[in-house]
Amino acid sequence: MATAPQTPAVRARWARSPFYFNSASHLLRIGREKATCLQELLEAVRTCPDASIFQHTFQTLEEHHFIKEGFSNDFSHWAFASCNEVELAERLSAIDVREFISIPTLRERLVHLLETHLQKNPRAATRPAMEPFYLMAADLVVIPTPYLARNLEEFAEGLRKVSIHGIYYHFIDARLRLKLNTNDFSVWLEQELDMSQTGDRLNRIDIYTSTLEGVRRNILKVIEGEIGRA
C-alpha cells in the first residue's frame, strides 16, 4: 500500500527534539599491521582492529572528499598503484560501504575478494609491492557546534553553516555508529518530524559520485524542496 504524502502541517511542525549539529576530528595512528605483498595484506585484513577497516574504507571518503572519480578505498588504491593488480583493485573499489551495517561483515567481503583473487593468481600473492601498506586507525573526537535545528528552516540553515566534517560525521560516519543503513539526518526527520519519505530520499544520495560539498548541496536540495511546498 502506498504511503500517504506528507502534508504541509507535518512539514511545518516543530520537532519533538532538536537536531544538534556536531563536527568531528580524527586522530590518526599507525597500527602494528604492515603489508609488503598481497598475501600479507590478506593476513592484515583478517587480524587488524575494526578501527583499521573503518579507517581505510569509510574514513577514506572524508579524506578524499574532493575526488569524484578513482578508487573508493585505500585497499583498492594500493592494489592498483603499488601491486599493479588492476582487476583486484576494481573489485575492491566496487565495494559500497552503504551496503554494510557492521565492520565484521565488511571485513568478510574484503577477505573474500582477496582470497578469490590470490587463488586465481597465486604468483601475485608474494610479489613485492612497490610501496608497503601501513594499516592505520583513527580515534574520533566529536566537536559540538553552535548550530541546532527545531524545524526544517533551521535544519537547512545548519546544513549551510556546518563544516564538511560535520556533514561527514552525520551522514557517513553515522552509518556505522547507528548500526543501520541510514544516517543521523534521516533518523531525525523520521523520528522527530514524521518525515520518513524525506529521510529515505536523503539516504539514497550517492556518496561516491559526489564530493562532500556535493552531498551537502543534494541534502539541501531535498530539504529546501520540502520547505518550498510547505
Secondary structure, DSSP 8 states (H G I E B T S, - for coil): -------HHHHHS--SS-EEEEEEEEEEEEEEEEESSHHHHHHHHHHS-HHHHHHHHHHHHHHTTT--SS-SSHHHHHHHHTT--HHHHHHHHT--GGG-SSHHHHHHHHHHHHHHHHHH-GGGSS---SS-EEEEEEEEEEEEEEEEESSHHHHHHHHHHS-HHHHHIIIIIHHHHTTSSS-HHHHHHHHHH--HHHHHHHHTS-SSSS-HHHHHHHHHHHHHHHHHH-
